[in-house]
Amino acid sequence: MTNRFLAFIFSILLIACQSPIEPVDYLGQTQPDTIPVIFAPDIISVKGRLEHGISFTPDTKEVAFGILDKDNFSGDIMYAKKEDKHWPTPTIFEPLKNESVFLPYFSPDGTSLIYAKSKADSINYVTDIWRLTKNTNTWNHPQKIKGPINTTTREASACMALNNTLYFSSNRDQSGLADLYVTSLDNGTYTHAKRIDAICSGGDEESIYIAPDERYIIFSRYSSVEKGPDLWISYQDAKHNWTKPKLLDTTINTTNWERRPFVSNDQKFLFYTTLTFNESVMTESDIYWVSTQNIFTPYVFNPIREKTIKVGEETKIILPSDYFKDIDDDQLEIRLNNEPIDGITFDSKNRTLIITPKEVGELELILTATDSFSNKTDDILKISVKE
């Protein structure tokens, strides 16, 4: 009995002595809600300075972002590492000092920094994709990524999934516009770059962010001369197809240029760059951040194929448990959103459609998924009623 009591007391003391989980600290900034705000004014986003593209390591203790020279559009990468619960003022990233570099992105495991670097003997914004790796706290020598990624044209923003699959933008198409590409490792080498046709349009797609598990992609698409680039999102379904891209809402996309997306490791915040112009002259470029609660909406993950049923017979259709998904909500409410139809009911608790059709014809049933933030997505289930 004494030994059990002592073991119990020891376990209580052990729990009491454990350090609490350190809250995520974004340079001491107050976390935003669904209205975007400038991130870290006078620290990261300095008035009159052109900042663009930000990235944090997975532990959120290192930050890197780009700044642009107004005169010749060369670039520098700024960097800061949190030490002893204190964020120092960001300074030029020493391993890439005196280079023209842009768009830093930390790999999901935190061991690499991917970035764009100006080509030799070319104008500054014509770039290749490079990678810098580190051992513990020491950064190694930078290397241009080998394989089918870099061409004689411009390769700009790049990011990486947990499995080392690389997503990037390139102007290699004969149209001269930027498109989005993906390449995977084969025996440790990138061998083939594939254009992401489901996302690319007749316009210009450049800035790109891929979720570490590749569940979604956020990118910038040039919308019009009046609006410039806006941010869009697409999700990957059960068959690894990308859903139709959806424009992010107007609190984020404005009449200015929105580019360079990055999502925090906990999926709670979107960071992006807004560029402001005055008569075609860039006057400001700041980094904003916003809560993702209205960015991630339900999406169709496991679509239901068209069904054929018989008139007058009762048919039960059980919706797949993964019919809809949501990045930040596992408890979606699903309901039938049609006007009442005789012979059709929906058991929302068991996700079951019960149909006893009265006549031959075609039915289109609208199923709506709603998350805890009231974001909604519809899907149409087509049913053919035969004799």
C-alpha positions, 0 to 999 in steps of 0.5 A, spaced: 500 500 500 505 504 501 509 503 495 502 504 491 501 511 495 508 513 493 508 512 486 501 516 486 504 522 489 510 521 485 506 521 478 502 527 481 509 531 482 511 529 475 505 532 472 505 538 476 513 539 474 512 539 467 512 545 463 506 548 460 506 548 452 509 554 450 503 558 446 505 560 439 508 567 438 508 571 432 513 576 433 509 578 439 503 580 435 495 580 437 492 574 433 487 577 427 480 574 426 477 574 419 479 581 417 486 581 414 491 586 418 498 588 416 503 583 420 508 586 425 508 593 423 515 596 423 518 590 424 516 585 418 512 590 414 515 597 414 512 603 411 515 605 404 519 598 404 517 593 399 516 586 403 513 580 399 513 572 401 514 570 408 515 563 411 516 560 418 519 554 420 514 548 423 516 550 430 514 557 429 521 559 431 524 562 425 522 567 420 524 569 413 521 574 408 523 577 402 524 585 400 525 588 394 529 594 391 525 599 388 530 601 383 532 595 380 528 589 383 533 585 386 531 582 392 534 580 399 532 575 404 531 577 411 531 572 417 530 572 425 530 566 430 527 566 436 532 566 442 530 565 449 523 567 448 525 573 444 525 575 437 530 579 435 529 585 429 530 581 422 536 582 419 539 580 412 540 572 412 547 571 412 548 565 408 545 569 402 548 576 403 550 580 397 545 575 392 539 577 389 534 572 392 527 572 393 521 568 396 523 564 401 520 558 403 521 553 409 520 546 408 515 542 412 520 539 416 524 545 417 531 543 414 531 546 408 530 553 405 527 554 398 528 560 394 528 564 388 535 567 385 536 571 379 540 568 373 547 570 372 547 575 366 540 577 366 535 582 369 533 581 376 526 578 376 528 572 371 530 567 376 531 559 378 529 555 384 535 554 389 535 550 396 539 551 402 539 545 407 542 545 414 545 541 419 542 542 426 544 550 426 549 550 421 547 552 414 550 548 408 552 551 401 546 553 397 545 549 391 540 550 385 535 544 384 537 539 379 532 536 374 526 538 370 525 544 374 529 550 372 529 552 365 532 558 360 526 561 362 523 564 369 522 559 375 519 563 381 515 561 387 516 554 390 514 550 396 514 543 398 510 537 401 512 533 406 514 527 401 519 532 398 514 533 392 515 540 389 510 545 387 513 551 383 511 556 378 514 557 371 514 561 364 516 555 360 510 555 356 510 558 349 505 563 351 510 566 356 505 566 362 506 563 368 503 556 370 504 551 376 508 545 376 509 539 380 515 534 380 516 528 385 522 524 387 524 518 383 530 514 387 532 521 390 532 525 383 526 530 380 525 527 373 519 530 370 515 536 371 508 536 370 503 542 369 497 542 373 492 543 368 486 543 373 488 549 376 492 553 370 488 557 366 489 562 360 491 567 365 497 567 369 498 563 375 505 564 379 505 564 387 503 558 390 503 554 397 501 547 398 499 544 404 504 539 407 500 533 406 497 536 399 490 536 401 489 543 398 493 548 394 493 556 395 495 560 389 495 567 385 491 568 379 492 574 374 484 576 374 484 582 370 488 589 368 483 592 373 484 587 379 491 584 378 492 577 381 487 574 386 488 568 391 484 562 390 484 555 393 483 548 390 482 541 394 485 534 392 479 529 393 479 522 394 482 520 387 487 525 387 484 530 383 484 538 384 477 541 385 475 547 381 479 553 384 475 557 388 476 565 389 478 567 396 473 572 399 473 580 398 476 581 405 482 578 402 482 579 395 481 587 393 483 592 388 490 591 389 495 585 388 494 579 392 500 574 392 505 570 396 500 565 400 503 562 406 499 558 411 501 557 419 503 550 421 497 549 425 493 551 419 490 557 423 493 563 419 494 565 412 499 570 410 500 573 404 502 579 400 498 585 398 502 590 393 499 597 392 500 601 385 499 608 383 499 609 376 502 603 374 508 604 379 508 600 386 508 604 392 507 599 397 508 592 398 506 589 405 505 582 408 498 581 411 495 575 415 488 573 417 484 567 420 483 561 416 476 560 419 472 563 413 478 560 408 477 553 409 470 551 407 467 544 406 469 541 399 467 534 396 472 529 397 469 523 395 463 525 390 457 520 389 456 518 382 450 518 378 445 513 380 439 509 377 433 507 380 426 504 379 420 508 379 415 506 385 421 502 389 424 504 395 431 506 395 436 508 400 442 511 399 447 512 404 452 518 403 460 516 404 462 518 411 468 522 407 463 525 402 465 532 404 471 534 408 473 540 411 481 542 413 479 545 420 472 541 422 471 534 422 463 535 424 460 537 418 452 538 418 449 535 411 442 537 409 438 536 403 437 543 400 431 542 395 424 544 396 420 538 399 419 533 394 414 527 394 417 521 396 424 523 398 426 524 405 433 525 408 435 522 415 441 527 417 443 523 423 445 517 419 446 520 412 441 516 408 437 518 403 430 515 402 427 515 395 421 512 393 420 516 386 413 517 383 414 517 376 420 516 371 425 522 370 431 525 372 432 528 379 437 533 381 438 533 389 442 538 392 446 536 398 449 542 403 455 541 408 456 546 413 461 547 418 462 550 425 463 557 422 457 557 417 461 556 411 457 552 406 458 548 400 453 545 395 453 538 391 448 536 386 447 528 386 443 526 379 438 520 380 435 517 373 428 514 375 427 508 370 421 503 369 
